Amino acid sequence: MNLLKGGIVFADAITTVSKTYAKRSRRPRRVRSGYRVGNAADDVHGIVNGVDYACWNPETDSHLRHHYNMDDLSGKRACREELLEKLD
């Protein structure tokens, strides 16, 4: 019995740590129990490690009231204080 195979076979989608790993994980391979688990699900997606800084840039993010960068963190401090006030 291979519980991992069962999870993959019945999953709606599978995510991996990167697009490259998503491709590699779809290759057929044998595991100890003898089942092929690589192509069990067609809906495999790679989620890139890290952050897309073009989208999540604290210098330009329109969702932030106060902007900041590595040289001037005062905007980060102001954002934090506003958040703490809202959570209080």
PDB file of N, CA, C and O in Angstrom:
ATOM      1  N   MET A   1       0.847  -1.166   0.000  1.00  0.00           N
ATOM      2  CA  MET A   1       0.000   0.000   0.000  1.00  0.00           C
ATOM      3  C   MET A   1       0.902   1.241   0.000  1.00  0.00           C
ATOM      4  O   MET A   1       1.877   1.308   0.748  1.00  0.00           O
ATOM      5  N   ASN A   2       0.569   2.206  -0.834  1.00  0.00           N
ATOM      6  CA  ASN A   2       1.345   3.435  -0.935  1.00  0.00           C
ATOM      7  C   ASN A   2       0.392   4.612  -0.748  1.00  0.00           C
ATOM      8  O   ASN A   2      -0.330   4.983  -1.674  1.00  0.00           O
ATOM      9  N   LEU A   3       0.387   5.201   0.452  1.00  0.00           N
ATOM     10  CA  LEU A   3      -0.523   6.311   0.743  1.00  0.00           C
ATOM     11  C   LEU A   3      -0.194   7.545  -0.069  1.00  0.00           C
ATOM     12  O   LEU A   3      -1.096   8.293  -0.447  1.00  0.00           O
ATOM     13  N   LEU A   4       1.094   7.778  -0.349  1.00  0.00           N
ATOM     14  CA  LEU A   4       1.489   8.927  -1.163  1.00  0.00           C
ATOM     15  C   LEU A   4       0.894   8.812  -2.563  1.00  0.00           C
ATOM     16  O   LEU A   4       0.372   9.789  -3.101  1.00  0.00           O
ATOM     17  N   LYS A   5       0.972   7.620  -3.153  1.00  0.00           N
ATOM     18  CA  LYS A   5       0.392   7.423  -4.481  1.00  0.00           C
ATOM     19  C   LYS A   5      -1.108   7.698  -4.444  1.00  0.00           C
ATOM     20  O   LYS A   5      -1.640   8.353  -5.341  1.00  0.00           O
ATOM     21  N   GLY A   6      -1.785   7.208  -3.428  1.00  0.00           N
ATOM     22  CA  GLY A   6      -3.223   7.445  -3.314  1.00  0.00           C
ATOM     23  C   GLY A   6      -3.547   8.924  -3.248  1.00  0.00           C
ATOM     24  O   GLY A   6      -4.503   9.384  -3.871  1.00  0.00           O
ATOM     25  N   GLY A   7      -2.747   9.676  -2.488  1.00  0.00           N
ATOM     26  CA  GLY A   7      -2.956  11.115  -2.390  1.00  0.00           C
ATOM     27  C   GLY A   7      -2.757  11.803  -3.720  1.00  0.00           C
ATOM     28  O   GLY A   7      -3.525  12.696  -4.077  1.00  0.00           O
ATOM     29  N   ILE A   8      -1.730  11.400  -4.466  1.00  0.00           N
ATOM     30  CA  ILE A   8      -1.451  12.008  -5.768  1.00  0.00           C
ATOM     31  C   ILE A   8      -2.526  11.643  -6.782  1.00  0.00           C
ATOM     32  O   ILE A   8      -2.986  12.499  -7.537  1.00  0.00           O
ATOM     33  N   VAL A   9      -2.923  10.388  -6.802  1.00  0.00           N
ATOM     34  CA  VAL A   9      -3.926   9.927  -7.779  1.00  0.00           C
ATOM     35  C   VAL A   9      -5.248  10.658  -7.594  1.00  0.00           C
ATOM     36  O   VAL A   9      -5.897  11.006  -8.580  1.00  0.00           O
ATOM     37  N   PHE A  10      -5.659  10.897  -6.359  1.00  0.00           N
ATOM     38  CA  PHE A  10      -6.967  11.498  -6.117  1.00  0.00           C
ATOM     39  C   PHE A  10      -6.923  13.008  -5.898  1.00  0.00           C
ATOM     40  O   PHE A  10      -7.955  13.613  -5.611  1.00  0.00           O
ATOM     41  N   ALA A  11      -5.754  13.626  -6.026  1.00  0.00           N
ATOM     42  CA  ALA A  11      -5.629  15.071  -5.842  1.00  0.00           C
ATOM     43  C   ALA A  11      -6.200  15.827  -7.037  1.00  0.00           C
ATOM     44  O   ALA A  11      -6.116  15.362  -8.174  1.00  0.00           O
ATOM     45  N   ASP A  12      -6.777  16.984  -6.774  1.00  0.00           N
ATOM     46  CA  ASP A  12      -7.251  17.852  -7.849  1.00  0.00           C
ATOM     47  C   ASP A  12      -6.086  18.567  -8.512  1.00  0.00           C
ATOM     48  O   ASP A  12      -6.117  18.829  -9.714  1.00  0.00           O
ATOM     49  N   ALA A  13      -5.061  18.884  -7.734  1.00  0.00           N
ATOM     50  CA  ALA A  13      -3.875  19.562  -8.241  1.00  0.00           C
ATOM     51  C   ALA A  13      -2.714  19.266  -7.293  1.00  0.00           C
ATOM     52  O   ALA A  13      -2.912  18.953  -6.119  1.00  0.00           O
ATOM     53  N   ILE A  14      -1.508  19.374  -7.827  1.00  0.00           N
ATOM     54  CA  ILE A  14      -0.306  19.146  -7.037  1.00  0.00           C
ATOM     55  C   ILE A  14       0.603  20.351  -7.228  1.00  0.00           C
ATOM     56  O   ILE A  14       0.792  20.821  -8.350  1.00  0.00           O
ATOM     57  N   THR A  15       1.168  20.851  -6.131  1.00  0.00           N
ATOM     58  CA  THR A  15       2.120  21.952  -6.227  1.00  0.00           C
ATOM     59  C   THR A  15       3.492  21.452  -5.810  1.00  0.00           C
ATOM     60  O   THR A  15       3.621  20.569  -4.962  1.00  0.00           O
ATOM     61  N   THR A  16       4.505  22.030  -6.419  1.00  0.00           N
ATOM     62  CA  THR A  16       5.885  21.704  -6.063  1.00  0.00           C
ATOM     63  C   THR A  16       6.630  23.002  -5.770  1.00  0.00           C
ATOM     64  O   THR A  16       6.070  24.091  -5.901  1.00  0.00           O
ATOM     65  N   VAL A  17       7.897  22.880  -5.373  1.00  0.00           N
ATOM     66  CA  VAL A  17       8.658  24.061  -4.968  1.00  0.00           C
ATOM     67  C   VAL A  17       9.179  24.887  -6.134  1.00  0.00           C
ATOM     68  O   VAL A  17       9.655  26.002  -5.920  1.00  0.00           O
ATOM     69  N   SER A  18       9.107  24.385  -7.351  1.00  0.00           N
ATOM     70  CA  SER A  18       9.568  25.150  -8.510  1.00  0.00           C
ATOM     71  C   SER A  18       8.998  24.549  -9.787  1.00  0.00           C
ATOM     72  O   SER A  18       8.502  23.423  -9.786  1.00  0.00           O
ATOM     73  N   LYS A  19       9.073  25.305 -10.871  1.00  0.00           N
ATOM     74  CA  LYS A  19       8.600  24.803 -12.164  1.00  0.00           C
ATOM     75  C   LYS A  19       9.461  23.640 -12.640  1.00  0.00           C
ATOM     76  O   LYS A  19       8.949  22.686 -13.225  1.00  0.00           O
ATOM     77  N   THR A  20      10.774  23.715 -12.389  1.00  0.00           N
ATOM     78  CA  THR A  20      11.677  22.638 -12.791  1.00  0.00           C
ATOM     79  C   THR A  20      11.335  21.352 -12.056  1.00  0.00           C
ATOM     80  O   THR A  20      11.286  20.284 -12.666  1.00  0.00           O
ATOM     81  N   TYR A  21      11.099  21.442 -10.752  1.00  0.00           N
ATOM     82  CA  TYR A  21      10.759  20.255  -9.981  1.00  0.00           C
ATOM     83  C   TYR A  21       9.410  19.690 -10.422  1.00  0.00           C
ATOM     84  O   TYR A  21       9.211  18.475 -10.392  1.00  0.00           O
ATOM     85  N   ALA A  22       8.486  20.555 -10.829  1.00  0.00           N
ATOM     86  CA  ALA A  22       7.197  20.075 -11.328  1.00  0.00           C
ATOM     87  C   ALA A  22       7.399  19.208 -12.559  1.00  0.00           C
ATOM     88  O   ALA A  22       6.758  18.167 -12.700  1.00  0.00           O
ATOM     89  N   LYS A  23       8.293  19.636 -13.460  1.00  0.00           N
ATOM     90  CA  LYS A  23       8.574  18.839 -14.659  1.00  0.00           C
ATOM     91  C   LYS A  23       9.239  17.520 -14.283  1.00  0.00           C
ATOM     92  O   LYS A  23       8.867  16.460 -14.786  1.00  0.00           O
ATOM     93  N   ARG A  24      10.231  17.598 -13.388  1.00  0.00           N
ATOM     94  CA  ARG A  24      10.951  16.378 -13.001  1.00  0.00           C
ATOM     95  C   ARG A  24      10.047  15.391 -12.287  1.00  0.00           C
ATOM     96  O   ARG A  24      10.181  14.182 -12.479  1.00  0.00           O
ATOM     97  N   SER A  25       9.126  15.884 -11.465  1.00  0.00           N
ATOM     98  CA  SER A  25       8.288  14.984 -10.682  1.00  0.00           C
ATOM     99  C   SER A  25       7.269  14.251 -11.534  1.00  0.00           C
ATOM    100  O   SER A  25       6.674  13.275 -11.077  1.00  0.00           O
ATOM    101  N   ARG A  26       7.056  14.701 -12.765  1.00  0.00           N
ATOM    102  CA  ARG A  26       6.108  14.019 -13.654  1.00  0.00           C
ATOM    103  C   ARG A  26       6.742  12.848 -14.387  1.00  0.00           C
ATOM    104  O   ARG A  26       6.037  12.047 -15.001  1.00  0.00           O
ATOM    105  N   ARG A  27       8.068  12.738 -14.329  1.00  0.00           N
ATOM    106  CA  ARG A  27       8.727  11.610 -14.981  1.00  0.00           C
ATOM    107  C   ARG A  27       8.361  10.321 -14.252  1.00  0.00           C
ATOM    108  O   ARG A  27       8.334  10.286 -13.022  1.00  0.00           O
ATOM    109  N   PRO A  28       8.080   9.260 -15.012  1.00  0.00           N
ATOM    110  CA  PRO A  28       7.783   7.981 -14.341  1.00  0.00           C
ATOM    111  C   PRO A  28       9.007   7.501 -13.564  1.00  0.00           C
ATOM    112  O   PRO A  28      10.132   7.569 -14.060  1.00  0.00           O
ATOM    113  N   ARG A  29       8.784   7.028 -12.374  1.00  0.00           N
ATOM    114  CA  ARG A  29       9.885   6.457 -11.606  1.00  0.00           C
ATOM    115  C   ARG A  29       9.324   5.380 -10.697  1.00  0.00           C
ATOM    116  O   ARG A  29       8.149   5.401 -10.332  1.00  0.00           O
ATOM    117  N   ARG A  30      10.154   4.473 -10.349  1.00  0.00           N
ATOM    118  CA  ARG A  30       9.726   3.406  -9.444  1.00  0.00           C
ATOM    119  C   ARG A  30      10.067   3.790  -8.011  1.00  0.00           C
ATOM    120  O   ARG A  30      11.156   4.288  -7.725  1.00  0.00           O
ATOM    121  N   VAL A  31       9.141   3.552  -7.143  1.00  0.00           N
ATOM    122  CA  VAL A  31       9.407   3.732  -5.720  1.00  0.00           C
ATOM    123  C   VAL A  31       9.553   2.356  -5.101  1.00  0.00           C
ATOM    124  O   VAL A  31       9.321   1.350  -5.771  1.00  0.00           O
ATOM    125  N   ARG A  32       9.926   2.296  -3.856  1.00  0.00           N
ATOM    126  CA  ARG A  32      10.216   1.012  -3.230  1.00  0.00           C
ATOM    127  C   ARG A  32       9.104  -0.016  -3.386  1.00  0.00           C
ATOM    128  O   ARG A  32       9.378  -1.202  -3.564  1.00  0.00           O
ATOM    129  N   SER A  33       7.871   0.422  -3.322  1.00  0.00           N
ATOM    130  CA  SER A  33       6.757  -0.522  -3.403  1.00  0.00           C
ATOM    131  C   SER A  33       6.490  -0.976  -4.831  1.00  0.00           C
ATOM    132  O   SER A  33       5.686  -1.883  -5.048  1.00  0.00           O
ATOM    133  N   GLY A  34       7.156  -0.356  -5.817  1.00  0.00           N
ATOM    134  CA  GLY A  34       6.995  -0.791  -7.200  1.00  0.00           C
ATOM    135  C   GLY A  34       5.957  -0.018  -7.983  1.00  0.00           C
ATOM    136  O   GLY A  34       5.783  -0.279  -9.173  1.00  0.00           O
ATOM    137  N   TYR A  35       5.258   0.925  -7.365  1.00  0.00           N
ATOM    138  CA  TYR A  35       4.251   1.703  -8.087  1.00  0.00           C
ATOM    139  C   TYR A  35       4.900   2.872  -8.793  1.00  0.00           C
ATOM    140  O   TYR A  35       5.893   3.424  -8.319  1.00  0.00           O
ATOM    141  N   ARG A  36       4.332   3.251  -9.935  1.00  0.00           N
ATOM    142  CA  ARG A  36       4.793   4.456 -10.630  1.00  0.00           C
ATOM    143  C   ARG A  36       3.928   5.612 -10.137  1.00  0.00           C
ATOM    144  O   ARG A  36       2.703   5.583 -10.261  1.00  0.00           O
ATOM    145  N   VAL A  37       4.577   6.624  -9.579  1.00  0.00           N
ATOM    146  CA  VAL A  37       3.807   7.759  -9.044  1.00  0.00           C
ATOM    147  C   VAL A  37       4.038   9.034  -9.839  1.00  0.00           C
ATOM    148  O   VAL A  37       3.324  10.014  -9.629  1.00  0.00           O
ATOM    149  N   GLY A  38       5.002   9.055 -10.737  1.00  0.00           N
ATOM    150  CA  GLY A  38       5.386  10.285 -11.431  1.00  0.00           C
ATOM    151  C   GLY A  38       4.292  10.895 -12.279  1.00  0.00           C
ATOM    152  O   GLY A  38       4.095  12.109 -12.216  1.00  0.00           O
ATOM    153  N   ASN A  39       3.572  10.119 -13.066  1.00  0.00           N
ATOM    154  CA  ASN A  39       2.550  10.661 -13.965  1.00  0.00           C
ATOM    155  C   ASN A  39       1.142  10.427 -13.446  1.00  0.00           C
ATOM    156  O   ASN A  39       0.191  10.460 -14.227  1.00  0.00           O
ATOM    157  N   ALA A  40       0.985  10.196 -12.162  1.00  0.00           N
ATOM    158  CA  ALA A  40      -0.323   9.869 -11.624  1.00  0.00           C
ATOM    159  C   ALA A  40      -1.308  11.026 -11.759  1.00  0.00           C
ATOM    160  O   ALA A  40      -2.509  10.793 -11.893  1.00  0.00           O
ATOM    161  N   ALA A  41      -0.831  12.252 -11.725  1.00  0.00           N
ATOM    162  CA  ALA A  41      -1.725  13.413 -11.839  1.00  0.00           C
ATOM    163  C   ALA A  41      -1.210  14.333 -12.933  1.00  0.00           C
ATOM    164  O   ALA A  41      -0.017  14.629 -12.995  1.00  0.00           O
ATOM    165  N   ASP A  42      -2.109  14.782 -13.789  1.00  0.00           N
ATOM    166  CA  ASP A  42      -1.717  15.659 -14.898  1.00  0.00           C
ATOM    167  C   ASP A  42      -1.644  17.123 -14.491  1.00  0.00           C
ATOM    168  O   ASP A  42      -1.011  17.921 -15.182  1.00  0.00           O
ATOM    169  N   ASP A  43      -2.268  17.485 -13.403  1.00  0.00           N
ATOM    170  CA  ASP A  43      -2.366  18.882 -13.007  1.00  0.00           C
ATOM    171  C   ASP A  43      -1.289  19.226 -11.975  1.00  0.00           C
ATOM    172  O   ASP A  43      -1.587  19.416 -10.796  1.00  0.00           O
ATOM    173  N   VAL A  44      -0.027  19.305 -12.434  1.00  0.00           N
ATOM    174  CA  VAL A  44       1.107  19.598 -11.555  1.00  0.00           C
ATOM    175  C   VAL A  44       1.569  21.020 -11.834  1.00  0.00           C
ATOM    176  O   VAL A  44       1.804  21.385 -12.986  1.00  0.00           O
ATOM    177  N   HIS A  45       1.700  21.822 -10.786  1.00  0.00           N
ATOM    178  CA  HIS A  45       2.110  23.214 -10.929  1.00  0.00           C
ATOM    179  C   HIS A  45       3.336  23.483 -10.074  1.00  0.00           C
ATOM    180  O   HIS A  45       3.428  23.011  -8.940  1.00  0.00           O
ATOM    181  N   GLY A  46       4.272  24.240 -10.617  1.00  0.00           N
ATOM    182  CA  GLY A  46       5.435  24.659  -9.849  1.00  0.00           C
ATOM    183  C   GLY A  46       5.234  26.064  -9.330  1.00  0.00           C
ATOM    184  O   GLY A  46       4.873  26.965 -10.086  1.00  0.00           O
ATOM    185  N   ILE A  47       5.462  26.254  -8.058  1.00  0.00           N
ATOM    186  CA  ILE A  47       5.398  27.576  -7.443  1.00  0.00           C
ATOM    187  C   ILE A  47       6.834  28.009  -7.206  1.00  0.00           C
ATOM    188  O   ILE A  47       7.582  27.333  -6.499  1.00  0.00           O
ATOM    189  N   VAL A  48       7.213  29.112  -7.783  1.00  0.00           N
ATOM    190  CA  VAL A  48       8.590  29.566  -7.707  1.00  0.00           C
ATOM    191  C   VAL A  48       8.942  29.933  -6.270  1.00  0.00           C
ATOM    192  O   VAL A  48       8.180  30.615  -5.583  1.00  0.00           O
ATOM    193  N   ASN A  49      10.109  29.470  -5.828  1.00  0.00           N
ATOM    194  CA  ASN A  49      10.589  29.825  -4.490  1.00  0.00           C
ATOM    195  C   ASN A  49      10.861  31.326  -4.430  1.00  0.00           C
ATOM    196  O   ASN A  49      11.349  31.915  -5.396  1.00  0.00           O
ATOM    197  N   GLY A  50      10.553  31.923  -3.325  1.00  0.00           N
ATOM    198  CA  GLY A  50      10.861  33.333  -3.145  1.00  0.00           C
ATOM    199  C   GLY A  50       9.692  34.238  -3.478  1.00  0.00           C
ATOM    200  O   GLY A  50       8.540  33.807  -3.529  1.00  0.00           O
ATOM    201  N   VAL A  51      10.013  35.498  -3.701  1.00  0.00           N
ATOM    202  CA  VAL A  51       9.014  36.538  -3.894  1.00  0.00           C
ATOM    203  C   VAL A  51       9.246  37.218  -5.239  1.00  0.00           C
ATOM    204  O   VAL A  51      10.391  37.415  -5.645  1.00  0.00           O
ATOM    205  N   ASP A  52       8.178  37.573  -5.923  1.00  0.00           N
ATOM    206  CA  ASP A  52       8.272  38.344  -7.164  1.00  0.00           C
ATOM    207  C   ASP A  52       8.373  39.821  -6.772  1.00  0.00           C
ATOM    208  O   ASP A  52       7.365  40.466  -6.486  1.00  0.00           O
ATOM    209  N   TYR A  53       9.602  40.346  -6.761  1.00  0.00           N
ATOM    210  CA  TYR A  53       9.824  41.711  -6.282  1.00  0.00           C
ATOM    211  C   TYR A  53       9.296  42.769  -7.238  1.00  0.00           C
ATOM    212  O   TYR A  53       9.157  43.927  -6.844  1.00  0.00           O
ATOM    213  N   ALA A  54       9.000  42.412  -8.467  1.00  0.00           N
ATOM    214  CA  ALA A  54       8.364  43.374  -9.366  1.00  0.00           C
ATOM    215  C   ALA A  54       6.937  43.655  -8.900  1.00  0.00           C
ATOM    216  O   ALA A  54       6.419  44.758  -9.071  1.00  0.00           O
ATOM    217  N   CYS A  55       6.314  42.637  -8.310  1.00  0.00           N
ATOM    218  CA  CYS A  55       4.936  42.767  -7.836  1.00  0.00           C
ATOM    219  C   CYS A  55       4.893  43.237  -6.378  1.00  0.00           C
ATOM    220  O   CYS A  55       4.092  44.104  -6.029  1.00  0.00           O
ATOM    221  N   TRP A  56       5.746  42.672  -5.534  1.00  0.00           N
ATOM    222  CA  TRP A  56       5.744  42.954  -4.100  1.00  0.00           C
ATOM    223  C   TRP A  56       6.953  43.812  -3.733  1.00  0.00           C
ATOM    224  O   TRP A  56       7.866  43.355  -3.045  1.00  0.00           O
ATOM    225  N   ASN A  57       6.948  45.036  -4.193  1.00  0.00           N
ATOM    226  CA  ASN A  57       8.058  45.951  -3.952  1.00  0.00           C
ATOM    227  C   ASN A  57       7.609  47.034  -2.974  1.00  0.00           C
ATOM    228  O   ASN A  57       6.719  47.814  -3.311  1.00  0.00           O
ATOM    229  N   PRO A  58       8.189  47.110  -1.776  1.00  0.00           N
ATOM    230  CA  PRO A  58       7.732  48.092  -0.792  1.00  0.00           C
ATOM    231  C   PRO A  58       7.994  49.546  -1.198  1.00  0.00           C
ATOM    232  O   PRO A  58       7.448  50.466  -0.588  1.00  0.00           O
ATOM    233  N   GLU A  59       8.812  49.753  -2.207  1.00  0.00           N
ATOM    234  CA  GLU A  59       9.049  51.127  -2.685  1.00  0.00           C
ATOM    235  C   GLU A  59       7.904  51.614  -3.572  1.00  0.00           C
ATOM    236  O   GLU A  59       7.673  52.820  -3.667  1.00  0.00           O
ATOM    237  N   THR A  60       7.184  50.696  -4.223  1.00  0.00           N
ATOM    238  CA  THR A  60       6.157  51.082  -5.192  1.00  0.00           C
ATOM    239  C   THR A  60       4.789  50.459  -4.941  1.00  0.00           C
ATOM    240  O   THR A  60       3.845  50.764  -5.668  1.00  0.00           O
ATOM    241  N   ASP A  61       4.651  49.606  -3.948  1.00  0.00           N
ATOM    242  CA  ASP A  61       3.408  48.874  -3.704  1.00  0.00           C
ATOM    243  C   ASP A  61       2.266  49.838  -3.395  1.00  0.00           C
ATOM    244  O   ASP A  61       2.325  50.589  -2.421  1.00  0.00           O
ATOM    245  N   SER A  62       1.237  49.813  -4.221  1.00  0.00           N
ATOM    246  CA  SER A  62       0.104  50.733  -4.040  1.00  0.00           C
ATOM    247  C   SER A  62      -0.752  50.371  -2.828  1.00  0.00           C
ATOM    248  O   SER A  62      -1.578  51.179  -2.405  1.00  0.00           O
ATOM    249  N   HIS A  63      -0.579  49.187  -2.264  1.00  0.00           N
ATOM    250  CA  HIS A  63      -1.341  48.771  -1.092  1.00  0.00           C
ATOM    251  C   HIS A  63      -0.741  49.305   0.207  1.00  0.00           C
ATOM    252  O   HIS A  63      -1.374  49.224   1.260  1.00  0.00           O
ATOM    253  N   LEU A  64       0.452  49.839   0.144  1.00  0.00           N
ATOM    254  CA  LEU A  64       1.101  50.374   1.346  1.00  0.00           C
ATOM    255  C   LEU A  64       0.897  51.881   1.438  1.00  0.00           C
ATOM    256  O   LEU A  64       1.026  52.591   0.440  1.00  0.00           O
ATOM    257  N   ARG A  65       0.580  52.364   2.623  1.00  0.00           N
ATOM    258  CA  ARG A  65       0.449  53.811   2.831  1.00  0.00           C
ATOM    259  C   ARG A  65       1.798  54.494   2.847  1.00  0.00           C
ATOM    260  O   ARG A  65       1.950  55.616   2.362  1.00  0.00           O
ATOM    261  N   HIS A  66       2.780  53.804   3.412  1.00  0.00           N
ATOM    262  CA  HIS A  66       4.122  54.355   3.562  1.00  0.00           C
ATOM    263  C   HIS A  66       5.102  53.437   2.833  1.00  0.00           C
ATOM    264  O   HIS A  66       5.109  52.226   3.054  1.00  0.00           O
ATOM    265  N   HIS A  67       5.910  54.009   1.982  1.00  0.00           N
ATOM    266  CA  HIS A  67       6.872  53.216   1.220  1.00  0.00           C
ATOM    267  C   HIS A  67       8.234  53.245   1.901  1.00  0.00           C
ATOM    268  O   HIS A  67       8.549  54.163   2.659  1.00  0.00           O
ATOM    269  N   TYR A  68       9.033  52.220   1.615  1.00  0.00           N
ATOM    270  CA  TYR A  68      10.356  52.151   2.226  1.00  0.00           C
ATOM    271  C   TYR A  68      11.300  51.345   1.338  1.00  0.00           C
ATOM    272  O   TYR A  68      10.878  50.665   0.403  1.00  0.00           O
ATOM    273  N   ASN A  69      12.586  51.442   1.659  1.00  0.00           N
ATOM    274  CA  ASN A  69      13.614  50.683   0.953  1.00  0.00           C
ATOM    275  C   ASN A  69      14.727  50.350   1.935  1.00  0.00           C
ATOM    276  O   ASN A  69      14.626  50.662   3.122  1.00  0.00           O
ATOM    277  N   MET A  70      15.778  49.722   1.451  1.00  0.00           N
ATOM    278  CA  MET A  70      16.876  49.298   2.328  1.00  0.00           C
ATOM    279  C   MET A  70      17.578  50.481   2.996  1.00  0.00           C
ATOM    280  O   MET A  70      18.100  50.344   4.103  1.00  0.00           O
ATOM    281  N   ASP A  71      17.596  51.630   2.341  1.00  0.00           N
ATOM    282  CA  ASP A  71      18.289  52.797   2.891  1.00  0.00           C
ATOM    283  C   ASP A  71      17.443  53.581   3.887  1.00  0.00           C
ATOM    284  O   ASP A  71      17.980  54.267   4.756  1.00  0.00           O
ATOM    285  N   ASP A  72      16.122  53.480   3.763  1.00  0.00           N
ATOM    286  CA  ASP A  72      15.226  54.237   4.628  1.00  0.00           C
ATOM    287  C   ASP A  72      14.067  53.334   5.041  1.00  0.00           C
ATOM    288  O   ASP A  72      13.133  53.125   4.266  1.00  0.00           O
ATOM    289  N   LEU A  73      14.125  52.802   6.256  1.00  0.00           N
ATOM    290  CA  LEU A  73      13.097  51.882   6.746  1.00  0.00           C
ATOM    291  C   LEU A  73      12.013  52.578   7.560  1.00  0.00           C
ATOM    292  O   LEU A  73      11.200  51.910   8.199  1.00  0.00           O
ATOM    293  N   SER A  74      11.988  53.898   7.547  1.00  0.00           N
ATOM    294  CA  SER A  74      10.999  54.614   8.349  1.00  0.00           C
ATOM    295  C   SER A  74       9.568  54.298   7.890  1.00  0.00           C
ATOM    296  O   SER A  74       8.656  54.240   8.714  1.00  0.00           O
ATOM    297  N   GLY A  75       9.370  54.096   6.598  1.00  0.00           N
ATOM    298  CA  GLY A  75       8.039  53.737   6.095  1.00  0.00           C
ATOM    299  C   GLY A  75       7.586  52.379   6.606  1.00  0.00           C
ATOM    300  O   GLY A  75       6.400  52.174   6.865  1.00  0.00           O
ATOM    301  N   LYS A  76       8.518  51.457   6.752  1.00  0.00           N
ATOM    302  CA  LYS A  76       8.191  50.137   7.290  1.00  0.00           C
ATOM    303  C   LYS A  76       7.739  50.261   8.738  1.00  0.00           C
ATOM    304  O   LYS A  76       6.771  49.626   9.156  1.00  0.00           O
ATOM    305  N   ARG A  77       8.440  51.072   9.484  1.00  0.00           N
ATOM    306  CA  ARG A  77       8.084  51.307  10.886  1.00  0.00           C
ATOM    307  C   ARG A  77       6.683  51.914  10.981  1.00  0.00           C
ATOM    308  O   ARG A  77       5.885  51.519  11.830  1.00  0.00           O
ATOM    309  N   ALA A  78       6.391  52.878  10.103  1.00  0.00           N
ATOM    310  CA  ALA A  78       5.064  53.522  10.109  1.00  0.00           C
ATOM    311  C   ALA A  78       3.967  52.521   9.748  1.00  0.00           C
ATOM    312  O   ALA A  78       2.897  52.528  10.357  1.00  0.00           O
ATOM    313  N   CYS A  79       4.224  51.667   8.770  1.00  0.00           N
ATOM    314  CA  CYS A  79       3.247  50.625   8.390  1.00  0.00           C
ATOM    315  C   CYS A  79       2.995  49.680   9.567  1.00  0.00           C
ATOM    316  O   CYS A  79       1.854  49.310   9.844  1.00  0.00           O
ATOM    317  N   ARG A  80       4.059  49.299  10.247  1.00  0.00           N
ATOM    318  CA  ARG A  80       3.941  48.386  11.387  1.00  0.00           C
ATOM    319  C   ARG A  80       3.109  49.021  12.494  1.00  0.00           C
ATOM    320  O   ARG A  80       2.231  48.371  13.062  1.00  0.00           O
ATOM    321  N   GLU A  81       3.377  50.274  12.800  1.00  0.00           N
ATOM    322  CA  GLU A  81       2.635  50.951  13.859  1.00  0.00           C
ATOM    323  C   GLU A  81       1.151  51.070  13.516  1.00  0.00           C
ATOM    324  O   GLU A  81       0.300  50.890  14.387  1.00  0.00           O
ATOM    325  N   GLU A  82       0.832  51.373  12.249  1.00  0.00           N
ATOM    326  CA  GLU A  82      -0.566  51.429  11.836  1.00  0.00           C
ATOM    327  C   GLU A  82      -1.240  50.078  11.980  1.00  0.00           C
ATOM    328  O   GLU A  82      -2.381  49.990  12.434  1.00  0.00           O
ATOM    329  N   LEU A  83      -0.540  49.036  11.598  1.00  0.00           N
ATOM    330  CA  LEU A  83      -1.093  47.684  11.709  1.00  0.00           C
ATOM    331  C   LEU A  83      -1.343  47.334  13.166  1.00  0.00           C
ATOM    332  O   LEU A  83      -2.402  46.802  13.498  1.00  0.00           O
ATOM    333  N   LEU A  84      -0.399  47.619  14.033  1.00  0.00           N
ATOM    334  CA  LEU A  84      -0.581  47.327  15.449  1.00  0.00           C
ATOM    335  C   LEU A  84      -1.757  48.098  16.049  1.00  0.00           C
ATOM    336  O   LEU A  84      -2.463  47.584  16.917  1.00  0.00           O
ATOM    337  N   GLU A  85      -1.961  49.319  15.590  1.00  0.00           N
ATOM    338  CA  GLU A  85      -3.117  50.104  16.064  1.00  0.00           C
ATOM    339  C   GLU A  85      -4.431  49.448  15.641  1.00  0.00           C
ATOM    340  O   GLU A  85      -5.383  49.383  16.420  1.00  0.00           O
ATOM    341  N   LYS A  86      -4.471  48.961  14.389  1.00  0.00           N
ATOM    342  CA  LYS A  86      -5.681  48.303  13.899  1.00  0.00           C
ATOM    343  C   LYS A  86      -5.963  47.006  14.644  1.00  0.00           C
ATOM    344  O   LYS A  86      -7.123  46.641  14.837  1.00  0.00           O
ATOM    345  N   LEU A  87      -4.915  46.310  15.064  1.00  0.00           N
ATOM    346  CA  LEU A  87      -5.089  45.024  15.739  1.00  0.00           C
ATOM    347  C   LEU A  87      -5.341  45.171  17.234  1.00  0.00           C
ATOM    348  O   LEU A  87      -5.708  44.205  17.902  1.00  0.00           O
ATOM    349  N   ASP A  88      -5.147  46.356  17.749  1.00  0.00           N
ATOM    350  CA  ASP A  88      -5.301  46.570  19.187  1.00  0.00           C
ATOM    351  C   ASP A  88      -6.733  46.582  19.608  1.00  0.00           C
ATOM    352  O   ASP A  88      -7.027  46.752  20.791  1.00  0.00           O
TER     353      ASP A  88
END
